[in-house]
Amino acid sequence: MKKALIILIPILLLIAFAFQRIEKSDPTSDFIDSLSPEQRKKAVLDFEDQRKLDWHFFPSTMFLREGIPLDELNSLQLDKLEKLMLTFLSKSGYEKVEKIKGLEDVLRTISGDSIMRDPGKYFTTFYGDPTKDQVWAMSFEGHHVSLNFTVVDGKVSSTPRFLGANPAMIPEGPRKGDRTLQEEEDLGFDLINSFSEGQKQKAIFQEESFKDIVSFNIPKVDPFAPVGIQYSELDVEQQKKLMRLIDEYLNTMPKKSAIERRNKIMEEDLSDIYFGWVGALNLGSAHYYRIQGKSFLVEFDNSQNKANHIHTVWRDFDGDFGRDLIHEHLQSSPHHQ
């Protein structure tokens, strides 16, 4: 009997440990645990590593990135990464990212350059160890994608958040006419073209379009001088159109996160929201718009490649890279005081 118990106890402990692992399992840990020691060394860096702030949307041949690229992951690891991405993005947000990645194949066909145009060169990087740290960050980055998430005591910051598209409309081939980020573009056109002439005179603050988003890839962005037309100067239907446009950017995030961020905007003084336009009022010519509120900035630009190359970004003035969450954590954690 004693011998049977001696054998049984270790088995029960192993079962209990396994159940504990399952209970604690989450997509982030699952992905990290699937990496080899060499892969993990590439993927998991120190939280204070300053490369975290050095984000960009250029192809990998133009901007050296840290982290583990997609083409160094096996099929099981890619499946786990997809589940992880779907905890930080909505289904529609994830589909946008996948569509943007797919444009690398289109560019490769057009240019014949398989080195610069490589959908395998999107990199996942962790700053801090999510399997044991309360404060950590993750980025997923490559050509026309820069997603930056910071997790502090379970709260998530999701900015800077950049998505781009080249070509924005595929000019030839079996996918001719297929558009990427068309909602962000069409909703902008719908809003500006709903304005009266007097409203347009206020909203259009420059005739010639910019060549790119003005904030580009700076680590911290401060509010620009207000330009354009204020929310309070729009009629009810136009206000709904503006909020629908803002929602299109927020809906990249999971529903709960999007609702929380929208509620924060609604709690602010809506008269602080400005919508500004530059350039053409219809598809096919260079155009740009900016939405700026008390706490956030949205930029949309379609000027390059004969107005067939979109750049979009959402920035939080205090919350990029989780600065507000980290500050709150430092203020409330006894061991930091």
VEXFI-61818 format. One record per residue: residue in one letter; x, y, z of N, C-alpha, C in turn. Coordinates in steps of 0.001 Angstrom, whole numbers, padded with zeros to 6 digits, always signed. Layout:
BEGIN
AXYZXYZXYZ/...
This chain:
BEGIN
M+000824-001209+000000+000000+000000+000000+000864+001267+000000/K+001879+001264+000920+002783+002416+000992+003499+002626-000333/K+003876+001508-000956+004581+001600-002231+003690+002227-003313/A+002412+001828-003288+001457+002371-004255+001283+003868-004052/L+001229+004300-002774+001078+005724-002472+002287+006520-002926/I+003475+005929-002707+004711+006599-003113+004711+006847-004621/I+004174+005881-005367+004106+006027-006824+003006+007009-007220/L+001868+006955-006501+000696+007743-006861+000877+009237-006582/I+001536+009567-005467+001666+010981-005078+002369+011816-006141/P+003526+011392-006670+004167+012184-007731+003293+012351-008965/I+002512+011305-009278+001620+011384-010442+000552+012441-010213/L-000039+012435-008993-001064+013429-008661-000500+014843-008698/L+000742+014975-008206+001378+016299-008233+001604+016778-009663/L+001997+015865-010535+002198+016224-011936+000890+016636-012599/I-000195+015918-012268-001506+016246-012823-001943+017627-012342/A-001749+017872-011030-002115+019168-010464-001317+020286-011110/F-000018+020049-011330+000836+021051-011975+000370+021316-013407/A-000032+020247-014099-000491+020391-015483-001763+021226-015537/F-002701+020944-014604-003935+021723-014565-003658+023181-014239/Q-002677+023407-013346-002295+024773-012997-001738+025491-014222/R-000932+024805-015014-000370+025397-016228-001469+025756-017218/I-002482+024839-017353-003586+025094-018267-004372+026306-017816/E-004622+026379-016469-005385+027490-015916-004678+028823-016152/K-003344+028809-016025-002573+030029-016176-002225+030320-017636/S-002525+029360-018510-002145+029503-019906-002820+030710-020539/D-002093+031426-021370-002657+032533-022130-001894+032604-023443/P-002473+033268-024462-001832+033273-025788-000417+033827-025790/T-000136+034817-024927+001210+035392-024894+002220+034367-024406/S+001915+033745-023250+002819+032726-022713+002929+031535-023654/D+001807+031144-024256+001829+030018-025188+002791+030272-026337/F+002749+031491-026866+003646+031803-027977+005097+031822-027514/I+005376+032510-026432+006754+032608-025944+007300+031230-025570/D+006475+030406-024938+006927+029060-024536+007193+028155-025736/S+006606+028511-026898+006823+027687-028098+008153+027995-028778/L+008806+029092-028363+010053+029501-029002+011230+028687-028471/S+012185+028441-029337+013432+027811-028909+014238+028825-028103/P+015236+028384-027344+016068+029337-026590+016665+030420-027480/E+017082+030058-028701+017675+031038-029608+016621+032032-030090/Q+015437+031528-030400+014354+032403-030838+013912+033333-029704/R+013843+032763-028510+013404+033566-027352+014401+034695-027071/K+015666+034414-027266+016681+035448-027060+016472+036605-028029/K+016062+036302-029253+015771+037344-030229+014496+038106-029888/A+013496+037369-029420+012157+037933-029282+011945+038709-027991/V+012601+038312-026895+012338+038906-025582+013538+039746-025157/L+013332+041055-025095+014385+041994-024722+014039+042662-023394/D+014959+043444-022898+014738+044155-021645+013688+045253-021838/F+012851+045466-020832+011791+046472-020950+012353+047867-021198/E+013526+048141-020660+014120+049472-020792+014890+049663-022100/D+014919+048646-022947+015613+048753-024231+015002+049900-025040/Q+015801+050903-025374+015302+052111-026021+014864+051888-027473/R+015188+050731-028030+014720+050438-029384+013198+050302-029420/K+012604+050089-028268+011140+050019-028173+010492+051289-028724/L+011139+052436-028512+010582+053712-028941+010922+054048-030383/D+011826+053278-030973+012320+053558-032324+011473+052785-033334/W+010222+053194-033479+009299+052475-034352+009359+053026-035773/H+008974+052192-036733+008985+052657-038121+008074+051786-038972/F+007795+052290-040196+006912+051582-041122+007595+051307-042455/F+008922+051493-042513+009672+051193-043729+009852+049677-043884/P+010148+049194-045105+010500+047784-045298+011754+047418-044495/S+011931+046135-044235+013038+045675-043376+014402+045966-043984/T+014480+046067-045310+015759+046376-045947+016158+047839-045729/M+015209+048675-045335+015477+050094-045120+015558+050461-043643/F+015121+049551-042784+015108+049842-041351+015368+048545-040594/L+016504+048480-039903+016901+047272-039178+016027+047099-037940/R+015397+045932-037822+014490+045685-036708+014996+044572-035807/E+014667+044707-034520+014917+043641-033564+013704+042707-033551/G+013814+041587-032852+012694+040663-032729+012842+039435-033603/I+011773+038637-033638+011770+037395-034404+010864+037577-035624/P+011394+037362-036847+010571+037551-038042+009651+036358-038291/L+008598+036586-039056+007639+035523-039351+008298+034343-040043/D+009275+034621-040913+009860+033525-041685+010810+032643-040867/E+010977+032960-039578+011753+032085-038697+010857+031315-037727/L+009547+031363-037956+008598+030640-037116+008023+029458-037889/N+007803+028337-037193+007165+027186-037832+005644+027350-037803/S+004933+026429-038406+003477+026564-038546+002777+026611-037190/L+003246+025824-036219+002641+025831-034888+002846+027188-034224/Q+004044+027727-034328+004341+029035-033735+003531+030144-034410/L+003350+030036-035722+002544+031029-036443+001086+030983-035989/D+000576+029786-035735-000791+029657-035227-000917+030309-033851/K+000081+030086-033015+000054+030676-031674+000182+032201-031740/L+000982+032691-032693+001115+034133-032865-000210+034745-033336/E-000917+034052-034212-002219+034546-034661-003177+034690-033475/K-003220+033676-032614-004085+033756-031423-003665+034916-030529/L-002371+035133-030407-001872+036247-029605-002301+037587-030214/M-002135+037723-031522-002501+038982-032187-003989+039282-032026/L-004807+038231-032009-006246+038414-031874-006674+038772-030460/T-005744+038750-029501-006054+039288-028170-005806+040791-028118/F-004998+041298-029039-004671+042719-029079-005400+043467-030192/L-005941+042725-031153-006648+043332-032280-008040+042725-032399/S-008957+043484-032966-010249+042916-033329-010067+042036-034562/K-011105+041287-034898-011041+040459-036104-010814+041337-037337/S-011534+042460-037408-011359+043345-038569-009983+043990-038561/G-009453+044316-037367-008111+044872-037272-007069+043876-037738/Y-007224+042622-037328-006289+041581-037748-006354+041379-039259/E-007563+041414-039820-007719+041227-041264-007075+042368-042037/K-007129+043583-041486-006456+044707-042137-004953+044474-042186/V-004391+044014-041064-002955+043749-041013-002576+042672-042026/E-003362+041611-042092-003083+040536-043034-003165+041032-044485/K-004125+041899-044754-004275+042431-046112-003082+043307-046480/I-002614+044090-045509-001435+044945-045747-000205+044078-046015/K-000023+043041-045216+001098+042117-045449+001013+041508-046849/G-000202+041177-047275-000389+040564-048585-000003+041472-049734/L-000001+042781-049504+000405+043713-050555+001890+043599-050878/E+002671+043001-049980+004086+042761-050293+004220+041829-051500/D+003319+040852-051601+003333+039962-052770+002987+040733-054043/V+002052+041676-053935+001683+042497-055091+002872+043342-055525/L+003545+043977-054555+004710+044811-054868+005848+043976-055444/R+005994+042755-054945+007047+041878-055476+006769+041537-056935/T+005509+041290-057275+005141+040995-058667+005388+042201-059553/I+005032+043383-059057+005204+044608-059842+006676+044954-060035/S+007458+044835-058944+008860+045286-058973+009848+044190-059329/G+009476+042937-059064+010414+041836-059256+011449+041732-058160/D+011300+042524-057095+012257+042562-055990+011745+041692-054838/S+012292+040469-054716+011846+039549-053663+012588+039751-052350/I+013613+040606-052346+014361+040892-051119+013666+042001-050325/M+013398+043097-051002+012753+044230-050341+011283+043939-050032/R+010631+043201-050921+009201+042921-050788+009020+041504-050274/D+009040+041361-048950+009043+040038-048330+008035+039992-047185/P+006904+039304-047341+005898+039222-046275+006362+038429-045060/G+007524+037790-045162+008075+037079-044013+008837+037976-043061/K+009048+039244-043453+009855+040166-042644+008981+041103-041817/Y+008101+040505-041056+007356+041226-040027+007796+040647-038689/F+008144+041517-037761+008873+041116-036560+008022+041270-035299/T+008091+040268-034440+007439+040308-033132+008514+040472-032067/T+008328+041452-031199+009316+041738-030160+008608+042010-028844/F+009152+041428-027763+008657+041702-026415+009722+042482-025654/Y+009266+043451-024909+010156+044224-024035+009692+043956-022604/G+010539+043240-021846+010091+042664-020593+009557+041269-020875/D+009413+040471-019828+008987+039077-019982+007530+038928-019546/P+006603+038757-020490+005182+038646-020143+004855+037452-019244/T+005717+036442-019225+005435+035260-018420+005661+035501-016929/K+006301+036633-016589+006560+036878-015161+006449+038353-014748/D+006441+039282-015695+006458+040707-015352+005053+041312-015383/Q+004807+042282-014503+003543+043026-014499+003532+044123-015561/V+004701+044584-015916+004827+045640-016919+005676+045104-018073/W+005098+045093-019263+005830+044622-020434+005207+045223-021699/A+005898+045086-022783+005417+045650-024045+005666+044660-025178/M+004923+044870-026252+005074+044027-027440+004895+044896-028669/S+005708+044632-029678+005496+045297-030964+005407+044251-032065/F+004603+044567-033076+004550+043771-034301+004751+044763-035429/E+005834+044576-036186+006242+045644-037092+006870+045113-038369/G+006583+045806-039443+007175+045537-040745+006708+046625-041691/H+006822+046371-042994+006432+047398-043960+004961+047761-043806/H+004711+049039-043519+003368+049598-043395+002573+049067-042213/V+003239+048463-041263+002577+048044-040021+003491+048358-038845/S+002990+049105-037879+003685+049256-036605+002638+049270-035501/L+002540+048155-034802+001604+047997-033699+002405+047919-032413/N+002056+048760-031464+002822+048849-030224+001869+048745-029038/F+002056+047707-028242+001190+047459-027101+002022+047472-025819/T+001490+048128-024807+002131+048128-023494+001113+047626-022478/V+001507+046653-021675+000616+046053-020683+001143+046396-019298/V+000302+047043-018496+000673+047446-017143-000423+046994-016192/D-000110+046032-015352-001085+045496-014398-002382+045081-015096/G-002254+044499-016265-003417+044021-017000-004081+045045-017894/K-003744+046326-017754-004291+047369-018624-003420+047480-019876/V-004046+047783-021009-003333+047762-022283-003377+049123-022972/S-002204+049607-023375-002085+050752-024271-001801+050220-025679/S-002408+050827-026697-002302+050289-028065-001756+051302-029063/T-000933+052236-028590-000391+053244-029507+001102+053433-029257/P+001830+053904-030297+001402+054319-031623+000863+053136-032443/R-000100+053441-033307-000701+052402-034149-000713+052904-035587/F+000145+052324-036415+000311+052760-037799-000097+051638-038743/L-000900+051987-039753-001229+051062-040834-001127+051826-042150/G-000551+051195-043151-000421+051821-044455-000755+050846-045564/A-000801+051336-046783-001148+050471-047914-000504+050989-049196/N+000262+050116-049850+000840+050414-051155+000878+049124-051976/P+000151+049099-053095-000762+050127-053590-002078+050127-052807/A-002621+051323-052592-003897+051421-051897-005006+050783-052727/M-004901+050936-054057-005787+050230-054989-004910+049462-055972/I-005099+048163-056048-004257+047332-056919-004568+047665-058382/P-003535+048068-059146-003781+048590-060495-003977+047535-061577/E-003505+046312-061333-003570+045301-062393-003523+043908-061781/G-003738+042896-062625-003678+041523-062166-005029+041014-061687/P-005049+039804-061142-006325+039181-060731-007058+039944-059633/R-006331+040757-058856-006965+041531-057775-007136+043006-058152/K-007147+043286-059433-007271+044664-059903-008491+045351-059276/G-008271+046563-058759-009359+047328-058151-009547+047077-056671/D-008892+046060-056134-009009+045759-054708-008343+046875-053894/R-009047+047382-052889-008539+048500-052096-008260+048068-050665/T-007255+048706-050066-006892+048471-048669-006997+049790-047914/L-007559+049737-046711-007825+050926-045887-008812+051874-046574/Q-009714+051294-047360-010674+052117-048086-011694+052768-047157/E-012012+052135-046029-012994+052743-045119-012466+054061-044563/E-011195+054067-044151-010596+055288-043630-010606+056399-044681/E-010438+056013-045929-010417+056999-047014-011828+057462-047372/D-012728+056508-047583-014071+056850-048048-014868+057624-046995/L-014714+057262-045733-015419+057981-044673-014916+059415-044557/G-013620+059610-044805-013071+060960-044815-013662+061793-045944/F-013720+061210-047153-014328+061904-048284-015799+062211-048015/D-016502+061238-047441-017917+061422-047152-018127+062616-046220/L-017257+062749-045224-017390+063848-044272-017082+065198-044926/I-015935+065326-045570-015548+066627-046124-016527+067074-047206/N-017074+066130-047969-017990+066502-049052-019424+066741-048565/S-019650+066520-047270-020954+066862-046686-020983+068308-046190/F-019813+068962-046206-019716+070319-045669-020276+071354-046653/S-020798+072424-046092-021167+073584-046899-019887+074287-047348/E-020010+075232-048251-018829+075958-048710-018165+076696-047554/G-018978+077261-046674-018425+077957-045515-017672+077013-044594/Q-018215+075818-044391-017543+074822-043551-016243+074346-044204/K-016264+074179-045515-015054+073754-046221-013943+074787-046085/Q-014316+076062-046120-013307+077115-045975-012607+077014-044622/K-013325+076571-043602-012713+076388-042290-011921+075080-042231/A-012491+074011-042788-011887+072678-042669-010605+072552-043485/I-010592+073124-044705-009428+072976-045589-008390+074030-045196/F-007325+073575-044557-006353+074533-044024-005111+074671-044900/Q-005060+073913-046008-003928+074005-046932-004369+073417-048258/E-003946+074003-049353-004379+073532-050665-003598+072296-051118/E-002259+072371-051038-001413+071277-051537-001190+070244-050436/S-001351+068992-050778-001251+067937-049775+000174+067778-049261/F+000291+067274-048037+001598+066898-047508+002108+065673-048264/K+003379+065384-048103+003971+064211-048752+003904+062969-047858/D+003503+063156-046605+003429+062045-045658+002670+062533-044433/I+002436+061639-043476+001881+062087-042207+002896+063019-041545/V+002430+064064-040930+003314+065108-040408+004079+064617-039183/S+003437+063821-038334+004107+063324-037115+005144+062261-037422/F+005090+061675-038608+006019+060651-039091+006209+059556-038032/N+007452+059330-037542+007666+058239-036582+008334+058745-035301/I+008108+059999-034925+008741+060521-033714+008232+059747-032496/P+009097+059531-031490+008713+058707-030335+007582+059310-029508/K+007566+060641-029411+006520+061298-028630+005994+062481-029432/V+004676+062541-029554+004076+063622-030316+003298+064535-029376/D+003462+065832-029564+002714+066841-028816+001597+067385-029706/P+000554+067940-029106-000540+068472-029919-000062+069522-030911/F-000576+069430-032139-000309+070460-033133-001184+071681-032831/A-000831+072810-033404-001719+073966-033347-003033+073576-034020/P-004174+073834-033384-005463+073409-033951-005694+073974-035344/V-006105+073123-036261-006444+073551-037618-007742+072858-038025/G-008468+073490-038942-009680+072870-039446-010923+073382-038753/I-011944+072565-038767-013255+072934-038237-013525+072172-036949/Q-014150+072835-035976-014431+072208-034690-015680+071334-034759/Y-015696+070338-033899-016844+069436-033775-018132+070223-033577/S-018092+071266-032759-019284+072049-032430-019817+072845-033614/E-019004+072976-034679-019426+073726-035863-020063+072818-036917/L-020209+071538-036584-020831+070582-037490-022286+070370-037089/D-023119+070028-038067-024493+069679-037709-024520+068251-037163/V-025672+067812-036700-025775+066517-036017-025310+065370-036912/E-025729+065370-038176-025342+064283-039084-023839+064304-039366/Q-023275+065476-039489-021832+065584-039715-021052+065142-038479/Q-021561+065450-037306-020929+064982-036073-020927+063455-036023/K-022024+062850-036458-022097+061377-036504-021080+060828-037498/K-020929+061494-038622-019950+061047-039624-018523+061122-039064/L-018237+062201-038326-016907+062343-037743-016658+061248-036711/M-017635+060973-035864-017460+059918-034868-017367+058549-035533/R-018071+058355-036641-017963+057087-037375-016550+056915-037919/L-015953+058011-038373-014573+057956-038867-013609+057631-037732/I-013787+058271-036591-012947+057973-035425-013114+056511-035022/D-014356+056030-035050-014624+054629-034685-013906+053656-035618/E-013755+054029-036893-013081+053133-037826-011648+052854-037367/Y-011014+053860-036796-009661+053674-036267-009697+052901-034952/L-010663+053215-034096-010754+052529-032805-011112+051053-032964/N-011902+050745-033978-012379+049375-034149-011301+048399-034578/T-010098+048896-034793-008953+047999-035011-008663+047211-033737/M-009002+047802-032588-008756+047173-031293-009935+046264-030924/P-009739+045358-029952-010857+044551-029462-011994+045445-028972/K-013213+044927-029006-014404+045732-028724-014333+046438-027372/K-013923+045721-026340-013867+046313-025002-012897+047504-024978/S-011714+047338-025569-010720+048408-025599-011217+049598-026407/A-011882+049307-027531-012402+050379-028381-013466+051193-027643/I-014349+050509-026924-015409+051199-026175-014802+052059-025072/E-013820+051519-024361-013181+052283-023278-012514+053541-023817/R-011825+053412-024960-011131+054581-025519-012142+055601-026045/R-013220+055132-026652-014242+056050-027156-014918+056782-025992/N-015194+056056-024920-015815+056686-023751-014920+057791-023185/K-013615+057537-023207-012687+058556-022716-012762+059812-023583/I-012867+059624-024894-013000+060764-025807-014304+061515-025538/M-015391+060768-025328-016692+061392-025093-016728+062157-023773/E-015905+061739-022823-015842+062441-021531-015067+063749-021636/E-014242+063865-022672-013493+065099-022883-014399+066148-023535/D-013937+067353-023622-014711+068415-024263-014682+068189-025770/L-015822+067796-026344-015854+067470-027768-015549+068684-028643/S-015722+069868-028112-015383+071060-028897-013881+071165-029132/D-013103+070358-028385-011653+070326-028604-011267+069504-029826/I-012230+068783-030429-011934+067958-031597-012004+068820-032859/Y-010927+068772-033622-010842+069506-034887-010660+068507-036030/F-011324+068782-037139-011134+068005-038359-010579+068933-039431/G-009390+068609-039910-008747+069434-040925-008452+068650-042189/W-008576+069295-043331-008397+068626-044639-007389+069404-045473/V-006647+068633-046310-005692+069221-047247-005823+068479-048573/G-005790+069233-049683-005719+068592-050994-007062+068322-051638/A-007072+067282-052512-008231+066985-053362-009429+066502-052544/L-010609+066672-053126-011857+066263-052467-012436+064986-053072/N-011649+064318-053897-012122+063062-054480-010944+062128-054735/L-011268+060880-054947-010270+059822-055129-009441+060057-056391/G-008135+059766-056295-007271+059836-057466-006257+060951-057437/S-006446+061930-056528-005476+063022-056381-005083+063132-054914/A-003914+063707-054664-003334+063721-053317-004257+064412-052307/H-004395+063782-051134-005234+064336-050087-004745+063864-048711/Y-005169+064593-047703-004713+064357-046328-005789+064878-045389/Y-005986+064190-044272-006815+064782-043224-006217+064507-041856/R-006655+065320-040897-006170+065233-039523-007357+065378-038577/I-007413+064509-037600-008394+064641-036518-007593+064800-035236/Q-007826+065878-034529-007098+066097-033281-008079+066426-032164/G-007946+065694-031064-008735+065959-029876-007830+066328-028723/K-008392+066371-027543-007614+066748-026366-006505+065745-026083/S-006768+064459-026340-005822+063416-025947-005245+062621-027105/F-005686+062882-028343-005292+062001-029446-005107+062765-030753/L-004412+062089-031659-004194+062605-033011-004369+061461-034004/V-005131+061724-035051-005251+060800-036178-004754+061523-037417/E-003914+060853-038194-003493+061400-039485-003736+060369-040586/F-004194+060859-041725-004381+060044-042928-003738+060791-044086/D-002908+060101-044843-002270+060719-046007-002303+059756-047184/N-002733+060256-048333-002629+059501-049579-002117+060445-050656/S-000798+060572-050713-000164+061517-051638+000873+060862-052548/Q+001565+059864-052033+002658+059264-052789+002130+058342-053892/N+003018+058028-054824+002685+057100-055921+001391+057495-056626/K+001312+058774-056986+000131+059303-057681-001139+059064-056866/A-001039+059358-055581-002175+059223-054653-002724+057800-054634/N-001800+056845-054536-002199+055435-054415-001347+054748-053352/H-001104+055460-052257-000168+054989-051233-000589+055638-049914/I-001261+054874-049058-001871+055427-047847-000987+055214-046628/H-000918+056236-045784-000336+056133-044447-001382+056621-043442/T-001625+055848-042385-002523+056280-041320-001850+056040-039969/V-002182+056880-039000-001619+056678-037666-002579+057211-036606/W-002612+056539-035466-003289+057023-034262-002209+057226-033201/R-002153+058434-032639-001224+058736-031561-002003+059223-030338/D-001561+058837-029167-002085+059367-027907-001020+060272-027304/F-001382+061495-026994-000388+062465-026536+000293+062026-025236/D-000472+061470-024302+000106+061016-023035+000262+059504-022955/G-000414+058786-023845-000486+057335-023699+000356+056510-024634/D+001047+057137-025606+001907+056339-026486+002910+055541-025663/F+003108+054293-026056+004014+053380-025350+003635+053249-023869/G+002349+053455-023567+001860+053242-022207+002396+054220-021185/R+002812+055404-021621+003426+056346-020668+002489+056677-019508/D+001196+056883-019807+000258+057213-018731+000055+056037-017785/L-000010+054824-018326-000187+053637-017487+001040+053384-016620/I+002215+053574-017189+003454+053370-016436+003556+054395-015315/H+003202+055648-015604+003230+056693-014579+002271+056348-013441/E+001080+055897-013798+000084+055502-012787+000600+054343-011951/H+001261+053394-012605+001809+052229-011902+002888+052651-010910/L+003755+053540-011345+004839+053993-010465+004292+054768-009265/Q+003209+055518-009496+002626+056303-008412+001901+055435-007390/S+001339+054323-007838+000505+053504-006960+001202+052301-006365/S+002373+051915-006929+003079+050726-006418+003959+051109-005234/P+003738+050503-004060+004511+050854-002852+006015+050734-003034/H+006458+049693-003779+007905+049486-003907+008575+050519-004812/H+007757+051363-005494+008332+052426-006320+008307+053766-005595/Q+007685+053804-004423+007542+055074-003718+008648+055272-002694/
